[in-house]
Amino acid sequence: MDRIISRSGSSSSLLSTHKVLRNTYFLLGLTLAFSAVTATVSTLLNLPAPGLILMLVGFYGLMFLTYRLANSPLGILAAFAFTGFLGYSLGPILNAFLSAGMSDAIALALGGTALVFFGCSAYVLTTRRDMSFLGGMMMAGFVVLLVAVIANLFLHLPGLQLAISALFILFSTGAILWETSNIIHGGETNYIRATISLYVSLYNIFVSLLSILGFASRND
């Protein structure tokens, strides 16, 4: 009898995990598409960059709102508002690359971002390896990134900016591995929070790859 109950509980847990994973990927696909639309509109209309203050308020304010509403249907609307805002913020960046005749860099950054995401997701989903050990390293990496970003606000060193972009790619890659593992092992049961986590990682990888490719192009 105990075995039957145990198997039933395990099966129920597995179905719940698959549901969270399925909903996460579905919502992630929708928010990425919406973000692409807002980025396209921002690019075509040549909208101005949001600026540091507005970017910080919009990013952290909408992220906080999304996490706060994650357990209600309003959380989905907040997720679209958050990803739409970040899509808009990409417009000025894309315009700068297009004006410089670097559309190939945008394509490479998109391809690289997709490769990292699908590669990391496939690895975790195939091996089902528990990546919780990355938590400590990611916290240390976050502190290093925070210090480096603050330092670069005053120093404006090209080499430091390049290093920050590379660190963001490593950090975000680890975040994708960790979040995907967290979902399949039942650590994350809310697909809205999981979607935002994965989206931010993809956004950071894309922007960081653009930064590195732009740096490489300027130094050819």
Salt bridges, closest charged atoms under 4 A:
GLU188 OE2 - ARG193 NH2 3.00
